[in-house]
């Protein structure tokens, strides 16, 4: 018997959740839901990459300003 710590979903929990989703939304709606979820994840990743790029740009600008002040 495998005991999972709180917050970790085991294989049987995933099966139960999948069955509940199937019952609630039906087989025809699930591909549409997954497509929407995929688009949302893609959009989130693009936004995250954009923020990381902005932070790197600001960081490099600050480093350039500091090195220019010392000269």
C-alpha positions as CSV (number, residue, x, y, z in Angstrom):
1,X,0.0,0.0,0.0
2,X,1.4,3.4,-1.1
3,X,0.6,6.4,1.1
4,X,0.9,9.7,-0.6
5,X,1.6,12.9,1.4
6,X,-1.1,15.5,1.4
7,X,-1.3,17.5,-1.8
8,X,0.0,14.8,-4.1
9,X,-2.6,13.2,-6.3
10,X,-2.1,9.4,-6.8
11,X,-3.1,7.4,-9.8
12,X,-6.5,6.4,-8.5
13,X,-7.4,10.0,-7.7
14,X,-6.5,10.9,-11.3
15,X,-8.8,8.2,-12.6
16,X,-11.6,9.3,-10.4
17,X,-11.2,12.9,-11.4
18,X,-11.1,12.0,-15.1
19,X,-14.3,10.0,-14.7
20,X,-16.1,12.9,-13.0
21,X,-15.0,15.3,-15.7
22,X,-16.2,12.8,-18.4
23,X,-19.6,12.5,-16.6
24,X,-20.0,16.3,-16.1
25,X,-18.9,17.5,-19.6
26,X,-19.4,14.5,-21.8
27,X,-17.1,13.1,-24.5
28,X,-17.8,15.8,-27.0
29,X,-16.9,18.8,-24.8
30,X,-13.6,17.4,-23.4
31,X,-11.5,18.1,-26.6
32,X,-12.8,21.7,-26.6
33,X,-11.9,22.1,-23.0
34,X,-8.4,20.7,-23.5
35,X,-7.9,23.0,-26.5
36,X,-8.9,26.0,-24.5
37,X,-6.6,24.9,-21.6
38,X,-3.7,24.4,-24.0
39,X,-4.2,27.9,-25.4
40,X,-4.3,29.3,-21.9
41,X,-1.1,27.5,-20.9
42,X,0.6,28.7,-24.1
43,X,-0.5,32.3,-23.4
44,X,0.7,32.1,-19.8
45,X,4.1,30.8,-20.9
46,X,4.4,33.6,-23.5
47,X,3.6,36.2,-20.9
48,X,6.1,34.7,-18.5
49,X,8.8,34.7,-21.1
50,X,8.1,38.4,-21.9
51,X,8.3,39.3,-18.2
52,X,11.6,37.5,-17.9
53,X,13.0,39.3,-21.0
54,X,11.9,42.6,-19.6
55,X,13.6,41.9,-16.2
56,X,16.8,40.9,-18.0
57,X,16.7,44.1,-20.1
58,X,16.2,46.2,-17.0
59,X,19.0,44.3,-15.2
60,X,21.4,44.8,-18.0
61,X,20.5,48.5,-18.3
62,X,21.2,49.0,-14.6
63,X,24.5,47.2,-14.8
64,X,25.5,49.4,-17.8
65,X,24.5,52.5,-15.8
66,X,26.6,51.4,-12.8
67,X,29.6,50.6,-14.9
68,X,29.3,54.0,-16.6
69,X,29.2,55.9,-13.3
70,X,32.5,54.4,-12.2
71,X,34.4,55.6,-15.2
